[in-house]
Amino acid sequence: MVSKSTDGGRSFDIILPYSGVHPDHHALYIHPSDPNYLINGNDGGLNISRDGGDNWTFVNNLPVGQFYHIAVDNEEPYNVYGGMQDNGSWVGPSAVWHAGGIRNEDWQEVLFGDGFDVQPTGDGEVYAMYQGGALNRVNLTTLGSTGIQPASPDTADLRFAWNAALALDPNDRDGLYFGSNRVHYSPNRGRTWETLSPDLTTNDPAKLEQATSGGLTIDATQAENHCTILCIAPSKARPNELWVGTDDGRLQHSADRGETWTDHADQLKGLPEGSWIPFIHVSPHSPDEVYVVANNYRRNDWEPYLYRTSDGGKSWKRLVYGEDVPAHAQCVVQDPEAADLLFLGTEEGLYFSVDRGANWRPWTHDVPTVPVRDMAIQAREGDLVLGTFGRAAYVIEDLSPLRALANEGAALLNATFRAFDASSGYQVPRPRPAGSRFMADHVWQGENRNRNAHGHVYVQADTAEVHSEMDVVILTAEGDTLRRMTRDVEAGWQTMTWRGDTDGIRWPSRGLDKEDKPTGGGPSVAPGTYTAVLTLGTHVDSMAMTWVHDPRTAFDAAKYEEGVVQMKRAYAEIERLSDLMQELAAADEAMDAMSHVWAHLGDSTTTEVDSLHQEVAEGITAIHDMIWMPEDFVGYDHVTVRVMSLLYDAMPDIREGATANDQRKLEIARGALDEIEAEVRALMDGPWKALMAAAREVEVTLDGVLDGVQRQDD
C-alpha cells in the first residue's frame, strides 16, 4: 500500500490500497510544482494520478512483461502461454483475426500469483502455478482451477523452488512431471502422484533455514527456498529416461524411470560447484544429445555456461565462453528440423548458431538486448517464440532461411537468387476487436501476423544491381496460370506476399490506360497449395504458397464455384464499362490534340469546331458524372446512386455462392450500364461524328495530327 501525510507525518491516509493498482510498489514520483501529479511504478507497471492519489490511471501501452517461461499450442492461430513475475499466468494469441494488432485485451489470465511455467495439454486444459510449487490444472473454457500440488509421500517435507520444475510427458497426454526436491509423476493430470526419486539435491542444512532466517520476518514468500529442482527434461525417444537440474549444482540422470540416478555435475568442466542448472534440452534428433544451461551470476560470476553431451552423458563439451557471449545463459533450444541450428537465451539478448554451437552470433533484428528466459519453437509454423524478462513475448516468424543456412552453410549466401516455401495465408474475415472502436493512443498493439501467404526470398547484391523487378506467376497443381504479378526486389532478404487472388480485370478509368497496365486482383482462390514461379532476369526459383480456409467454418466447394461464376458475370459488365470509358478517353485525348493544333487559328476558322468540341466535352463529363462523383466536387453528393456503386454492389461474396439477391443486383447494374452505353453511343454517333466532319473542313498543315483524329473516328 501507499500512504500520504499532509501534516508532517502526524497522520496518514491510504491512497493506494491493496486493490485496483498492483500492490507491490517500487517507485513514486511527485511533480515538483504540482503535488497532485503522481506517478507510481510497481510490479504491474505504471500508474498516474492527477488529483493527489484519489484516482489512478493505468498506463496500458507499455509492453514490459517479465516472463519466466513460454510455451505454445497447435491451435490456428496458435496461442502463447507464459507466467510473469508477480503478474500471473497467461494465454494469448500469436496472431489475431481481427483488425489492428494484438492487444492486451486479447490475453487471458488463467491463474494469479507470481506466474511461472504454463503448459497446455492440447485439449482444453492447462497447467499453471504460483510460487512455491502451487500447481493448478485450469479448464480453459470455464477458467475454473483445481490445485494439484503433490503431497509428500512420507513424513519428510517437500521443498519447491520459487520457480518450480514442470514438464509434460511427451509420450502420454495425461502424464506430467513436477519437481520439489524430488521428482513426482502423475499419470492422470494431477489426480494421483507417484514419487520417482529420492532427494536429488545436496540437502545442505545451511540452505534450509527459511523459517529462522530473514531478520524481522521469515522468508515466507518461498523466493528463498533452496536445495530444489529447477528443471525436468523427459526423453520422447526413451520414455524411461529423465534429466534433472537443481539450484545447488546437481545434474541428475535416470535411464530407468527413477530406479537409479547418476549425478553428472562433476563432468561439466569449468562450472563452479553449486551453480544453478535451470535449463536442460533433450535433442529432438537424438536422445543421446542433451544440452545443459548453468549459471552462477548469484555469486558474481557472469560467464555463460552451456554444455552438450552427444553420447548420453558419458562425455561433455562446453559450447560457449565469455568471449563469445558477454552475459550468463538462461535457456537453449535446438531446431527440430535443422540439427545445427541452435538458439541461446542470455541475460543480454538472443544468440544463435548455425554450426551446432561452434560459433555464435547475436540476434539484432527487432529483438532488444533484454533477458531471454525461455523459448519454444512452434513446429507447424516454424516460429521461434521468446519469453523475455522485461519486454514481454516475441515471435520470430518462419525459421526456414536460418534452417537453410544451417543445412547449406555459405553456399546459400553465394546463391544469386533463392526462394523458400511460404507461410500459409488464412481466408478469414477481419472484424473490429471487442470493445471501443476509437481507442486513441492509450493502447498497446503488438504486430499482427501477415494475413496473406508470404515467403522469404534472397537476392544476392550483384544480382539486385542488375535486376530490380521480379516476375511472379501463380500456378495450380495442374500448371494452369492463376495470377501474374511484378514485385520490386532489393539486395538481401525480403518477403514475397500473395493475397490469394487470381488475375482480375481492367477497371474503368477516366483516362487512357497504358498498354502494360497491370490488372487488379480477381476472385480469391479455393483453399489449397499453389506454386509461385519467381523470375529475376535469367534466374528462376519457386515456392509453395498455401491458402487455408477459416478453420472455424466448413468450406463449401460447390458454393465457391457458383460464387466465382457469378463474380465473372459481374466482371464482364465492369469490363464492358471499361471499354466504353476507354472509347471516351480516346475521344477526349483526340480533342485535346485538336485544341493544341488549332490554338493559332482565328476564332472565325474554328467557330463550329469549338462549339462541337464543347458539346462533346460536356457530354463526356455528364457520362462520367453518372458513373463517379465529379473530380472537383466539394460538399455533399446530391446523387445517391452512381453506376460504379451499383457495380461494386453486384459483386458477390463468393463464399455464399450465387444467391438470388446477387443476381438481382447484377440485373440492376446491367440495366444502369445499358443506359450508359446508350448515352455513349448517342454522343459518339451524334456530336462526335459531327465534330470529326467539321474538323475535316479546317485547313491545317499538321496532317499527321488530323490523321490521328481520323483514326479515332474510324
N, C-alpha and C positions, 0 to 999 in steps of 0.2 A: 504494500500500500504506500501511498504518498500523502503526507500531511502538510498543512500550511499554517503558519502562525503569522498574525498581523499585529501582535502586541509584544514582540521581542521574546517570544518563546514561553510566555505565561500560559497560553492555551493554544491548542492545535485543532484544526478541522481537517477531516479526511477529504481530499479532493480526488483521489484515485482509489476507490475501494477494490476489493477482490472480485471484480466483475467488470464487464464492458471492455476495459483496457487490460492487456496482459499484465499480470501481477508481478512479474519479475523485472524490476526496474534497474536500469544501468546508468542512465544519464538524464539530466534535467537542465534545459536551457531557459533562462528568463531574460527577455529582451531588456536591454539597459534603460531604454526610455519609455517602455510600455510594459509594466509588470503584469498586465493581463495576458500578454502574449507569451505562452509557454510551449515548449517542445519537449516531449518525453520520449526517450529511447528505452526500449525494453526487449525482452526475449521474443515478442511478437512483432516487432517492427518500430514504427514511428507514429506518434500521436500528437496532435496540435490542439491547443485551446486558445481562444481569443477573448475569453471572459474570466480569466483568473483561475480556471480549473473547474468551473461549473459544468461545462460541456466540452466534449472532446471529439475530434475527427480523426479517423484512422487514415493514414496515407496508403492508398490502395495500389499505387503504381510503382512500388519498389520490389523488384524480384531478388530478394536477399535470403531465400530459404536455405537452411543448413541441413542437408540430407546426410544421414549416416549410411543408409543402404538404398539400393534401387533395384527394381525388378520389373518385368514386363509380362504381358499375357499374349494370347494369339487372337484376340478379337479384331474386328475390322471397323474402324481403325483400332490398333492395339492400344492398350492402356499402360500407363506407367504407374508403378507403386513405389512408395518410399516413406520412411519415417524421418521426421525433422526434430532437431534439438528443441525441446520444450514446446513443440507445436504439433504434436500428434502424428498419426499415421494417415496417409492419404492415398487416393487413387485419382488419376486424371488422364485425359485422352492425349495421345501423341499427336493427334490431329482432330479437328472438329469439322463436322459437316453443317456448318452454319456460316454466315457472313462474318468477316473480320477474323481476328486471331483467337488464340486460346486464352480465355480469361481466367482470373482467379475463381470466378463463379462456376467454371466448368469442372473444377476439382471438388472432390467429396472427402471429408474427413471420415475415417472408419473407426478410429479409436483415439482418445486423447492421452495426455501424459507426454513424457518425452518419447518421441517416436523412433523406432529402430528398424529392424528388418521386417519387411512386409512381403509375404509370399502368397500369390494366388494359386488356388487349386486347379483353376481352369474350368470349373463347373459351378461357379456362383458363390464360392466361399473364399475367404482369405484369412491368413494367419497374421496377426499383428500383436505387438507387445508394448508395454511401457517399462520403465526402469526396474531393474532387479528381477528380470525374468517373468514379469506378469503377462504371460502368454494368453491370448484370446483367439477364438475362432469366430469370425464375423460373417454373417449372411449378407451378401452384397445387395440383395433385393430389399430386405427389411432393415438392414444395418443393425439388427439385433446381435449381441455378442455374448459369448459363453467363455468363462475363464477355464483354461485347461492346463495351467501350470502343473507339472508333475510333482507329486508328493514324494517325500523321502521314503525309500523302501525299507529303511531301518531307523534306528534311533539317532543317527548322525544327521545334523542339519545340512541342508544343501546350500551352496553358495552360488548365486547367479551374478554374472557381470552386469554392470550398468547397461552395457550393450551386448546382450546375451546372444549365444550362438543358436541359429535356426537353419535347418536345411530340409528341403523336401526330399523324399525318397524318389530317386529318378526312375525306379522300376515299379513303383506302386503309388497310384494317385492318392490313396488314403493314408499312406505312410509318411511320417515326418520324424526328424531327429531334433533334439533340443539339448542344450548344454548347460549344466551347472558347473560343479567341479567334477561331475560325472557325465557320461553320455546316456541320454534317455531316448527311447524309441516308442512311438505309438503306431500300431497298425490300423487304427480306426479314428484318426483325426482328433486325438487327444482324449478319447473316452476311457482308454486304459493305457498304461505305460509299463514298459519293462526297462530295467537298467542294464546297459550293455558294458559298463566298465566300472572299475574301482575309481577312486580319486586319481585323476590323471595329472594333477598339478603337484607342485613341491610341497603343498600343505604347510607352508612356512609359518610357524606360530607368530612370528614378528609382524606378519601382514594380516593377521586375523583378529585385530583388536578394535574393530569398528565400534563396539558397544562401550568401550572405555576411552577411546581417543576423540579428538575433535575439540578439546578445550571446554568451553561453557556448555556445549551441546554435543551429543553423539553424532556420528556420521549417519544420519537417518535417511538420507536421500538414496543410499545404495550406490552413489557415484564412487565411493571408496572401497567397494568390495574388491578383494584381490584373491589370488590363487583360484582363478576361474577360467573356464573355457571360453575362448573368443570366437572360434570358427570350427565348423564341422564340414568336411568335404567328402561325401559318399561317391563311390565309383559307379557309373552306369554300366560299364562293361563287366564289372566284378561285383555283384550285389552284396557280397560279404565283406567288402573292403571299405575301410574308413580312415580318413586322415583328420587329425585334430590339432589345433594350435591353442596355446594358453597365454595368459598375461604374465607368466613368470618363466618363460623361456622353454617350455616343453613343446616338442613336435612329435606327437604320438601317432602310431600307425598300427592298425589291426587288419589282418587279412582273413580273419575267421569270425567276423561279426562280434568282436569284443571278447572272445575267449582269451586271447593273449594280446599284449600290447608291446610295441618297441618304440623307445624314445630315440629319435634321430637328431636331436638338437646338437650333440657333440660333433656331428659330421658337417655342420654348417660353418665352414672355416671363415674366420674373421668376424663372426657375430658375437658380440659381448654376451656373457652369461646373464640370463634373466631378462633378455629382451622380449618385447611383446611380439607375438606371432598372430596378427589379426586376420590374415587372409591366406587361404590355400585354394589353388585352382587345379583340378584334375583335367588333363588334356582331353578334348573330345576325340583326338586322333589315336591316342594310345593310353591305356590305363597305367603304364609304367612311367609315363611322362607327367610329372607333377611340379607345379610352381608354388613357391612359398615366399610370401612377403613378411618381413620382420621390420620392426623399427625400435629405436632406443632414444628417441628425442626427449623423453621424460627425464633423462639423465644427461641432457645437453649434448647428445650425440646425434648430429643431423645427417649422418650418412644414410644413403639409400641401400637397403638390403633386399635383394631379390635372388632367389636360388632356384635351380631346376635339377631334378633327377630324371634321367632317361631310362633307368633300369630298376624302377620300383623302390628306390631308396637305398640301393647299395652304394651309390656314389652321388655326390652333389657338386654343382658348379655355380659359382656366383656370377650373375649376369650384369650387374650394374654397380658402378662406383661413383664417388663424388665428382670426379672429373667428367663423368658422362651426364649425370643428373644432379643438380645442386640443391636437392631437397630430399627429405625422407620419403620413402614409398608408403603407399596406403593400400593399393589393390592392383591386381593384374588380371588380364583375360586374354586368352588365345582365340583367334578367329576359328570358327568351326569348319570353314571351307579352305582357307589358306593357312597351313600349319606354321609358316614362317612369319605370319603377321601377328604381332603382339602389341597390346596396349597396356601402359603402365600409368596408374593414377598416383600422383605425388602431391606433396604439400604445396607445390608451386605449379600446378597445372598438369596437363596431359602430355605424355610422351608415347612415341610409337616406334616399332622396329619392324623392318620388312625382311630381316635376315635372322630371325629366331633369337634376337637378343644380342647379337654381335655388335650392333651399332644402334644408337638411339637418337631420335630427333624430337624436338618439342613441337607440339601441335599448336600452330599460331592462328589458324583460321577461325575467327568468331568464337573462340573459347578463351575466357580470360585466364590470367595467372592466378588461380584460385585452387584451394584444396579439392582434389577429386577423390572422394571417399569410397565410391563403389561404381561398378559398370555392369552393363548387361547388353548382350547382343540379341536383337530380335531376329530370329532365324528366317522367317518368311520374307521380311523386307530387307534384311541385310543391314539394319541400322545399328549404330552404337549409341547407347543411352548412358549418360553420365549423371551421377548424383554428386553435386558439388557442395562444399561446406561454406556457403556464403553467397552463392549466385544461383541457387535453385538447380533445376534439371535442364540438361541439354540433350538434343538428338543430333548426332552426326549421321545424316541420311545416306544410305546406299554406299557400302564399302567396296563396290566392285572395282573401282580404279586402284584402290590400295591392295586388293586381293590380286589383281593382275600384276601390280608392281612387285608384290612378294613372290609370286609364282614365276615371273619372267625376268625380273631384275631390270638392268639398264636397257635391255632390248626394247622395253615398252617405250621409254622416253626417246629412243632413237627412231621410233616409227614415225613416218611422215603424217599419218592420219589414222585414227583409231576410234571406233565406236563401241559402246558397251550396251548390253540389253537394258531396257528401260524399266523404271519403277512403274507399277500399274497406275492407270487412271481409273477413277470411280465415277460412274454415271449416277450422281446423287444431286438432289436439289440443295440449294444453299439459302435457307431462310434466315431471317434475323434471329439472333440469340435471344434467350429468355430475358425478360427484364426490359428496362428502358431502352428506347432506340437511340436517343441522343445523350451520350454519356460524357461529352466534352473531353477534357484531358485527364480527369482524375480516375483513370482506369488503366490497368496493365493488360496488354495483349501480346502474348508470345507469338512468334512467327508460325503461321499455319503451313501445313504441307501443301505443296503444289497439287491442285486437284486434277491436273492433266497427266497423261503419260509423259514421262520425261527421263531421258537417259544422258549419260556422260559422253562427251566427245573430246578427243585430244588432237590438237593440231600443232605440229612442230613449227617453230618460229620461222624457219626459212620457207616453209610451205605457205604460212599465213601471209608472208610478204608478197607472194605471187598471186594467191587466191584469197579474195575477201568474202566471197559468197559460196554457199553450198546449196546444191540442188537436192531436194528430198522428194522421193516418190514412195507413197504408202501402198503396199500390195496385200492382197488377200492370200490365203494359203494356196489358192489355185493360180496365183500370179496375176490376177486382174488388178488394174490400177484404180485406186480409190481417190487418191489425193496427190496433187503436185504442189510443192511449196519451195520457197527460197529462203535461206537463213543466212544472216551475216555471221562470219566467223572471225576469231582472233587467235593469236598465239596462246597455246596452253590449254587448260581445261575449261570447258563450258558445258552448258546444258541445252540439249535439243528437246523441244516441247512440241507435242501434238495434241490438239484439243479433241481429237476423236471425230473430226468432221470429214466429210467427203468433199470432192470438188463441187463448187456451187455454181453460181451464175453471175452475169454482169448486172449489177443493179442500176436502175435508171439514174441518170445524172443530167444536169443542165448543159454541160459542156461535152465536147467531143472526147471520146475515150481514146487513150493511146492503144496502139495495136498490141503492145505487150502488157497491157494492164492485167494484173492477176485477178482471178475470180475470187469471190468470197467463199466462205465455207458453206457446204451443203448439209444435208441431214446427217445426224450422228450415226456412227457405225453400230452394228449389233455387238454385244459383248463377245470377246474372243481375242485371240492373239494374231497380230499382223506383223508384217516386216517393213521396216523403213530402210530403203536403199539410199545411202548418202553418197553424193558425188562431189568431189572437190577437184576440179581440173581433171587430171587423168587418174586420180586416186578414188577408189570406191570401197566402201565398207557398209555394213548393215547392222541393224539392231532389232531385236524383237520388242514390240510395243503391245502391251495387253490392256484391254479395257474390261472392267468388271462392273456388272450390273449391281445396283443398290442391293446389298445383302439383306436388307430389311423387307424387301418385296420380291415377288416372283417375276421373272422375265417372261413376257408373253410374246413369243416369236411371231405368231400369226398377226397380232395387233400391230407389232412393229412393222411388218411388211406392208400392211394396209396403210399405216401412217406414212411410210416412205412414198408409197404410190400417190397418196393424197398430197404430200408435200411437193412432189414433182409436178402435179397438176397446178398447184399454186405457183411454182417456179415458172411454169410455161407462160402463165399470164404476166408475171413480172418481167420475163424476157420479152414478151410482146410489147409491154410498155417501154422497156429499154430500147427496143428497135425504133419505136415511134419517137422517143426523145432524141435518139441519135439522128434521125431524119431532120428534126427541128434544129438540132445543134449544127448540122452541116449547113442548113439554110442560113442560120444566124452567122456562121463564120463567113459564108459567101457574101452576105450583106455587109459584113464588116470590111471585107476586101474591097467591095464596090465603093464604100464610103471613102476609103483611103485613096482609091484611084481617081475618083471624081471630085476630090476636095478642091482641085484647082480650077474646075469649070464653073461658069457663071450659073446663077440660080435659074435663069431662063432655060438653060440647057437641060437641067435635071429636075425641073419642077414636077413633072409627072412621076419620074422615078422616085423622087424624095417622098412624095405622097404615098406611093405604093409601099415604099420601104418602111415608112412609119406604120402603115396598116398591118404589114406582116409582123413587124416587131411587136406591136401591141397584141396581135393575135397569139404570138408565141408566149408572151408574158401572161396572157389570160389563161392559156392552157397550163402553163407552169403553176399558176395560182390554184388551178383545180387539183393539182397533184401535191404541191408542197406549200408551206407557208412562205409568203414573199420574203426574198432575201433581206430586204431593208426594213422589214416590219418591226415596229416598236409598239408595245402595248398588248392588249388582249385581242386574241384572234376571234373575229366575228363569224368565221366559218367553222362550224362544229365538226364536220366530217370532210376529210380530203381523201383523195384516191389512194395515196400511199398508206394512210391509216387503215383503209379497207383491205388493202393487200397484206399488210402486216397481220391484221386480224384473221385473215383467211388461212394463214399458215398454221397447221395443226400441231398439237403435241403428239409426236409420232408414237410415243408410248401408249397413247389412248386409241390408236388406230384411226380409221376414217369414220367419224361419227356423222350422224345426220346433220347436226349443228354445224360441223366443219364444212360439209358440202353446201349447206345453205349460205354460209358466209362467203364461200368461193363464188357461188352464183351471184350474190350481191356485188362482189368485187368485179366479177366478169362483166356484169351489166354496166357498172360505172366505167370500166375500161372501154367498153364498146362506145360509150359516149365520147370518151377521149379520142378514140380512133376516128370517130365521125368528125369531130372538131378538127383533127389534124388533116384529114382528107379534104374537108371543106376549105381549110386555109391553103393547103398545098395545091389544090386543083383550081382555086379561085385567085386570091390576091397574089400568091407566089408565082403562078404561071403568068399572070398579068405583069408582074414585076420583071420577069425574065423577058417577056415580049418587049416591054418598054426599054429594057436595058440594051436590047439588040439595036435599037434605033439611035442610041447615043454613040457619037463618033469619038473613039478614044484610040490612042496609039499603043496601049498595053494590051495587045491581042492575047497574050498568054493568060492574063487575069480573067478576061471575058470568056476565054475558052474554058477556064476552070469553073466559072459561073454556069456556063452552058452544060458542063458535065453534071453539075448538081441538079440542073433541071431535068436531064435525061434519067 
